[in-house]
Amino acid sequence: MVHFAISGMKQIGCLFNPSAKLNRKQSKKQVRDIETIIGKHGLIRSTQSKDEIPDVIKEFHKKGINILCISGGDGTISSVISHYINYCGEENTPLIVPLKGGTMNFISADAGLSFDQKTVCHNLARLISDNEQLMSIERGLIKVTDPRLNHPHYTFTWADGFIYRFMKWYYKEGGGTPVALRLMMRSFIIYLRNKNNDLFRQDDSRVQIDDKRVPFVNHLFIIAATVKRLVFGFRVFSEQPKAGERFNVIYMRLPYFKKVLYRLPVGLYWGLGSDKRGNFLNLSAHSIKIEGNRGYIIDGEVIDAEKPLDIKLEMGPKIKILSFKGNT
């Protein structure tokens, strides 16, 4: 359990993304309600696009904000954190408070912040008013180096291949839990009917995990993550590395997928051990190099690639996330 000291007059900065799925449904009233709850403790800024995030970050940094509430989807959270680190440095990241506003919200779920936005803000304001210490968990960040970007991107999760294609399909269908469940079932049926469907196409790519090159030239998907659980509470990882030291990795090829197809529901909640043949790896790593990547997902945000790219994932800094239930 990590405790976060409270100091200063305007401790809270709240960045509100009105384009996030849940926020679109709650309109401007949500912003006014949160502003009323936070009151004298904070500043609220609403952004209409990612281009406006850097100016808000600079303002918060200059005013000494040490608690950063982010109201938006998981992609918004990682984008804001990336801007903060690239502008302020790794040592100056405030306590992060993810407010559920997007499609999946697994970052807030991982920290035990499954309440609605106003409840989280109300509890936070009460703790500050009572001068109580704030409990938090620590999670590492994955540093993503993409040759097209001027600065690294920091994320809690990264995925490619099948998951990248599935997420594009998911957003095209409108997103949301019912859509996700329906598409998961449809994916299973599609595979049974046509094993050569493009959704299950293996990506031609060379992969190196730490200093070891994977001996195959294609894979179905790769997941890298620092959170302990994914969407729907899936606990697929077999290791629990210390925050900021290593991140979890799952590497899967189609031969292993075919082999364990009917065991996958169990594996999603209990995890599966690495395959001796190397068609499935469930381990932790400090870095990954993916040569010939064709697109990927960072915290639920789709990043397309017009041509093959070489992507590098490295262990980044660790940050503190507010948690009302302490370390998990």
C-alpha positions as CSV (number, residue, x, y, z in Angstrom):
1,M,0.0,0.0,0.0
2,V,1.3,3.4,-1.0
3,H,0.2,6.6,0.8
4,F,0.2,10.0,-1.0
5,A,0.8,13.2,0.9
6,I,-1.7,16.0,0.4
7,S,-0.4,19.6,0.2
8,G,-1.2,22.9,-1.5
9,M,-4.5,24.8,-2.2
10,K,-5.4,23.5,-5.6
11,Q,-4.3,19.9,-5.5
12,I,-6.7,18.4,-8.1
13,G,-6.6,18.9,-11.8
14,C,-9.4,17.2,-13.8
15,L,-9.1,16.8,-17.5
16,F,-12.4,16.0,-19.1
17,N,-12.7,14.4,-22.5
18,P,-16.3,15.0,-23.7
19,S,-15.8,12.7,-26.7
20,A,-15.4,9.6,-24.6
21,K,-18.3,7.2,-25.0
22,L,-19.8,7.6,-21.5
23,N,-19.1,11.3,-21.4
24,R,-21.0,11.9,-24.6
25,K,-24.1,10.5,-22.9
26,Q,-23.7,12.7,-19.8
27,S,-23.2,16.1,-21.5
28,K,-22.1,19.4,-19.8
29,K,-24.0,18.7,-16.6
30,Q,-21.4,16.0,-15.7
31,V,-18.7,18.7,-15.8
32,R,-20.7,21.1,-13.7
33,D,-21.5,18.4,-11.1
34,I,-17.8,17.3,-10.8
35,E,-16.7,21.0,-10.6
36,T,-19.2,21.5,-7.7
37,I,-18.0,18.3,-5.9
38,I,-14.3,19.2,-6.2
39,G,-15.0,22.8,-5.3
40,K,-12.0,24.7,-3.9
41,H,-9.7,21.7,-4.3
42,G,-9.4,21.6,-8.0
43,L,-9.4,22.9,-11.6
44,I,-11.5,21.3,-14.4
45,R,-10.5,21.6,-18.0
46,S,-12.4,20.1,-21.0
47,T,-10.6,19.2,-24.2
48,Q,-12.2,18.8,-27.6
49,S,-9.2,17.1,-29.2
50,K,-5.8,15.6,-28.3
51,D,-4.2,18.8,-29.6
52,E,-5.5,20.7,-26.6
53,I,-4.0,18.3,-24.0
54,P,-0.4,19.7,-23.9
55,D,-1.7,23.2,-23.0
56,V,-3.8,21.8,-20.1
57,I,-0.8,19.8,-18.9
58,K,1.4,22.8,-18.9
59,E,-1.2,24.8,-16.9
60,F,-1.6,22.0,-14.4
61,H,2.2,21.7,-14.0
62,K,2.7,25.4,-13.5
63,K,0.0,25.5,-10.8
64,G,1.5,22.6,-8.9
65,I,-1.3,20.1,-9.4
66,N,-0.4,16.8,-7.7
67,I,-3.6,14.9,-8.2
68,L,-4.7,14.4,-11.8
69,C,-8.2,13.2,-12.5
70,I,-8.7,12.0,-16.1
71,S,-12.3,11.6,-17.3
72,G,-12.2,9.6,-20.5
73,G,-11.5,6.2,-22.0
74,D,-8.3,4.2,-21.4
75,G,-6.8,5.8,-24.5
76,T,-7.4,9.2,-23.1
77,I,-5.7,8.3,-19.9
78,S,-2.5,6.9,-21.5
79,S,-2.4,9.9,-23.9
80,V,-2.6,12.4,-21.0
81,I,0.1,10.5,-19.0
82,S,2.3,10.4,-22.1
83,H,2.1,14.2,-22.5
84,Y,2.8,14.7,-18.8
85,I,5.9,12.6,-18.9
86,N,7.2,14.0,-22.1
87,Y,6.7,17.5,-20.9
88,C,7.4,17.3,-17.2
89,G,9.7,14.3,-16.9
90,E,9.2,10.9,-15.3
91,E,9.7,12.1,-11.8
92,N,7.0,14.7,-11.8
93,T,3.9,12.6,-12.6
94,P,1.0,13.4,-10.2
95,L,-1.2,10.8,-8.5
96,I,-3.5,9.5,-11.3
97,V,-7.3,9.2,-10.7
98,P,-9.0,7.4,-13.7
99,L,-12.6,8.4,-14.0
100,K,-14.7,5.9,-16.0
101,G,-15.7,7.6,-19.3
102,G,-14.8,5.3,-22.1
103,T,-15.6,1.9,-23.6
104,M,-13.6,-0.5,-21.5
105,N,-12.3,1.4,-18.5
106,F,-10.0,-1.5,-17.4
107,I,-7.4,0.9,-15.8
108,S,-10.0,2.2,-13.3
109,A,-11.2,-1.4,-12.7
110,D,-7.6,-2.5,-12.1
111,A,-7.3,0.1,-9.3
112,G,-10.7,-0.8,-7.9
113,L,-12.3,2.5,-9.0
114,S,-15.4,0.9,-10.5
115,F,-17.7,3.6,-9.1
116,D,-19.2,6.3,-11.3
117,Q,-17.3,9.6,-11.8
118,K,-19.1,11.7,-9.3
119,T,-18.8,9.1,-6.5
120,V,-15.0,8.9,-7.0
121,C,-14.7,12.7,-7.0
122,H,-16.9,12.9,-3.9
123,N,-14.8,10.4,-2.0
124,L,-11.6,12.1,-3.1
125,A,-12.8,15.6,-2.1
126,R,-13.9,14.2,1.3
127,L,-10.5,12.6,2.0
128,I,-8.8,15.9,1.1
129,S,-11.2,17.9,3.3
130,D,-10.6,15.6,6.2
131,N,-6.8,15.8,5.6
132,E,-6.6,12.0,5.3
133,Q,-3.9,10.1,3.4
134,L,-4.8,8.8,0.0
135,M,-4.1,5.2,-0.7
136,S,-2.8,4.2,-4.1
137,I,-1.4,1.3,-6.1
138,E,1.7,1.4,-8.3
139,R,1.7,0.3,-11.9
140,G,4.5,0.4,-14.4
141,L,4.1,2.0,-17.8
142,I,5.3,0.5,-21.1
143,K,7.4,2.9,-23.2
144,V,6.4,2.5,-26.9
145,T,8.8,3.7,-29.5
146,D,7.2,4.2,-32.9
147,P,9.4,5.7,-35.7
148,R,6.5,7.9,-36.8
149,L,6.2,9.7,-33.5
150,N,8.5,12.5,-32.2
151,H,8.1,11.3,-28.6
152,P,7.6,7.9,-26.9
153,H,4.1,6.9,-25.9
154,Y,3.5,5.5,-22.5
155,T,0.8,2.9,-22.0
156,F,-0.5,0.2,-19.7
157,T,-1.4,-2.3,-22.5
158,W,-0.2,-2.9,-26.0
159,A,-1.5,-5.5,-28.5
160,D,-1.3,-6.4,-32.2
161,G,-2.5,-9.1,-34.6
162,F,-5.8,-10.7,-33.9
163,I,-6.6,-8.3,-31.0
164,Y,-5.8,-5.2,-33.2
165,R,-8.2,-6.5,-35.9
166,F,-10.9,-7.5,-33.4
167,M,-10.8,-4.0,-31.8
168,K,-11.2,-2.3,-35.1
169,W,-14.3,-4.5,-35.7
170,Y,-15.5,-3.8,-32.2
171,Y,-15.4,0.0,-32.6
172,K,-17.0,-0.2,-36.0
173,E,-19.9,-2.0,-34.4
174,G,-20.3,0.8,-31.8
175,G,-18.4,-0.6,-28.8
176,G,-19.7,-1.4,-25.4
177,T,-20.0,-4.6,-23.3
178,P,-22.9,-6.2,-25.3
179,V,-21.1,-5.6,-28.5
180,A,-17.9,-7.1,-27.2
181,L,-19.7,-10.3,-26.0
182,R,-21.5,-10.6,-29.2
183,L,-18.4,-10.3,-31.3
184,M,-16.5,-12.7,-29.2
185,M,-19.2,-15.3,-29.8
186,R,-19.2,-14.5,-33.5
187,S,-15.4,-14.8,-33.7
188,F,-15.6,-18.3,-32.3
189,I,-18.3,-19.2,-34.9
190,I,-16.3,-17.6,-37.7
191,Y,-13.2,-19.6,-36.8
192,L,-15.1,-22.9,-36.7
193,R,-16.7,-22.2,-40.2
194,N,-13.6,-20.7,-41.9
195,K,-10.2,-21.2,-40.3
196,N,-8.6,-19.0,-43.0
197,N,-10.7,-15.9,-42.2
198,D,-8.6,-12.8,-42.2
199,L,-9.5,-12.1,-38.5
200,F,-7.3,-15.1,-37.6
201,R,-4.5,-14.3,-40.0
202,Q,-1.0,-14.6,-38.6
203,D,1.2,-11.4,-38.9
204,D,4.5,-11.9,-40.7
205,S,6.9,-10.4,-38.1
206,R,10.1,-11.2,-36.3
207,V,10.0,-10.8,-32.5
208,Q,12.7,-10.4,-29.9
209,I,11.8,-10.6,-26.2
210,D,14.6,-9.2,-24.1
211,D,17.8,-10.6,-25.7
212,K,16.2,-13.7,-27.1
213,R,14.8,-13.8,-30.6
214,V,11.6,-15.9,-31.1
215,P,12.4,-18.6,-33.7
216,F,9.2,-18.1,-35.7
217,V,8.4,-15.5,-38.4
218,N,4.7,-15.0,-37.7
219,H,2.3,-14.8,-34.8
220,L,-1.4,-14.6,-34.1
221,F,-1.1,-11.8,-31.5
222,I,1.1,-10.3,-28.8
223,I,-0.2,-8.7,-25.6
224,A,2.1,-6.6,-23.3
225,A,0.6,-5.2,-20.1
226,T,1.4,-3.8,-16.7
227,V,-2.1,-4.1,-15.3
228,K,-3.0,-7.3,-13.5
229,R,-6.4,-7.8,-15.1
230,L,-7.8,-6.9,-18.5
231,V,-11.4,-6.4,-19.8
232,F,-14.1,-8.4,-18.1
233,G,-11.6,-9.1,-15.2
234,F,-9.6,-11.5,-17.4
235,R,-6.4,-12.6,-15.5
236,V,-4.4,-14.2,-18.3
237,F,-0.9,-13.6,-17.0
238,S,1.1,-16.3,-15.2
239,E,3.7,-13.9,-13.6
240,Q,3.3,-10.9,-11.3
241,P,6.4,-8.8,-11.9
242,K,7.1,-5.8,-9.6
243,A,5.8,-2.5,-10.9
244,G,8.4,-0.6,-12.9
245,E,10.8,-3.6,-13.3
246,R,9.1,-5.8,-15.9
247,F,5.8,-6.2,-17.8
248,N,3.7,-9.2,-18.7
249,V,3.8,-10.6,-22.2
250,I,1.7,-13.1,-24.0
251,Y,2.8,-14.3,-27.4
252,M,0.5,-16.7,-29.3
253,R,0.7,-18.5,-32.7
254,L,-2.1,-20.1,-34.5
255,P,-1.0,-23.7,-33.9
256,Y,-1.4,-23.2,-30.2
257,F,-4.7,-21.4,-30.6
258,K,-6.1,-24.4,-32.4
259,K,-4.8,-26.7,-29.7
260,V,-6.3,-24.9,-26.8
261,L,-9.4,-23.4,-28.4
262,Y,-11.9,-25.1,-26.1
263,R,-9.8,-24.4,-23.0
264,L,-9.6,-20.6,-23.7
265,P,-12.6,-19.7,-21.5
266,V,-10.7,-21.1,-18.5
267,G,-7.4,-19.6,-19.6
268,L,-8.9,-16.1,-19.7
269,Y,-9.5,-16.2,-16.0
270,W,-6.8,-18.6,-14.7
271,G,-4.0,-18.2,-17.3
272,L,-2.1,-20.8,-19.3
273,G,1.5,-21.8,-19.0
274,S,4.0,-21.3,-21.8
275,D,4.1,-24.0,-24.5
276,K,7.3,-26.1,-24.7
277,R,7.4,-25.6,-28.5
278,G,7.3,-21.9,-28.2
279,N,4.0,-21.4,-29.9
280,F,2.7,-19.8,-26.8
281,L,4.7,-17.7,-24.3
282,N,3.3,-16.4,-21.0
283,L,6.1,-14.5,-19.2
284,S,7.5,-11.2,-18.1
285,A,10.0,-9.1,-20.0
286,H,11.9,-5.8,-19.9
287,S,11.7,-5.1,-23.6
288,I,10.2,-6.4,-26.9
289,K,11.1,-5.6,-30.5
290,I,8.5,-6.3,-33.2
291,E,9.8,-6.1,-36.8
292,G,7.2,-5.6,-39.4
293,N,4.2,-4.5,-37.3
294,R,1.0,-3.8,-39.2
295,G,-0.9,-1.9,-36.6
296,Y,-1.5,-2.1,-32.9
297,I,-3.7,-1.1,-29.9
298,I,-2.5,1.0,-27.0
299,D,-5.0,1.0,-24.0
300,G,-7.9,0.5,-26.4
301,E,-6.8,3.1,-29.0
302,V,-6.3,1.9,-32.5
303,I,-3.0,2.9,-34.2
304,D,-3.0,1.9,-37.9
305,A,0.1,1.4,-40.0
306,E,0.1,1.9,-43.8
307,K,3.4,0.0,-44.1
308,P,5.3,-2.4,-41.9
309,L,7.0,-0.8,-38.9
310,D,9.6,-1.7,-36.3
311,I,8.1,-1.1,-32.9
312,K,10.0,-1.3,-29.6
313,L,8.4,-1.8,-26.2
314,E,10.5,-1.1,-23.0
315,M,9.8,-1.0,-19.3
316,G,9.0,2.6,-18.5
317,P,8.5,4.5,-15.2
318,K,6.0,3.5,-12.6
319,I,3.2,5.8,-11.5
320,K,0.7,5.9,-8.6
321,I,-3.0,5.4,-9.1
322,L,-5.6,6.3,-6.5
323,S,-7.2,3.2,-5.0
324,F,-9.8,3.3,-2.2
325,K,-9.0,-0.3,-1.3
326,G,-5.2,-0.1,-1.2
327,N,-2.7,-2.2,-2.9
328,T,-4.0,-5.1,-5.1
